[in-house]
């Protein structure tokens, strides 16, 4: 497209009209045959699309210039993607394998933080496959907790985050014990090789960004609906997920994912048990809605982790997912928040390859007392 064509499409409103039409088509995801057909679930589905749009515009319009990068959030308390972790702060940053970058920041007190470079994109191939990673255990910090990371294709001394020619993004995960007890890490990024690049908006780039944004909304919502369809094969169980697929979708190399679909009747409960907890690392379990959005952890107990869980005398852990509180005998109760189905994810985090199985079974809520 020539510059004059791009300018004309901006001037006559074509860009905006096509953006709105493309966004309308994204709603077809919510009406797929496999999706819940209640007004409640579909309302959440349409809200989910608005959240995807907010994330997409932040990524592909506001933060798209790889010569002037900035950290933004594709997931937070009100934007949720792919069973987002309630114990995490996530940040993303668009970069290019054609440049080099420097990240500077302070460590904070979080027990785990990782920086990963990714290639691919949800709006094109539904993937964010790994091209490099560094975490706090591999990093050097100054006495005051400050640090510097160089992001490049060629190995650098000190803290080095590798990437390749196809790298297009950085994904940062900070893990909390409990949010109120930790000081989060802070960090900024700069491009070291931008030369005389300009940060001014170009009409053709705006159109391309809007096109990528609508593709992101449609592709991401369809991707995780596909995953939920796949998880019906082991309903109410928590087997190890396809780890390669999780990594290709942006997963952390130090996390082992057990992922599934839960569905409970009004008088049913899901009993989730881990007989052994690895000595090293962390773990958590979260509950999500059908759209794989973590339920609202600001106001409800929808997840439990290594630090917040109650343990049995033998060190095992027993968690109950139920519509109603099963009582003090089951302190690890997770709320369904009015849902009768959704996603769930158990993570073994940085546990040196030790990934014990997690058992599940559906029981009648009235029969839970027999499980004490």
Order of alpha helices (4+ residues) and beta strands (2+ residues): alpha-alpha-alpha-beta-beta-beta-beta-beta-beta-beta-beta-alpha-alpha-beta-beta-beta-beta-beta-beta-beta-beta
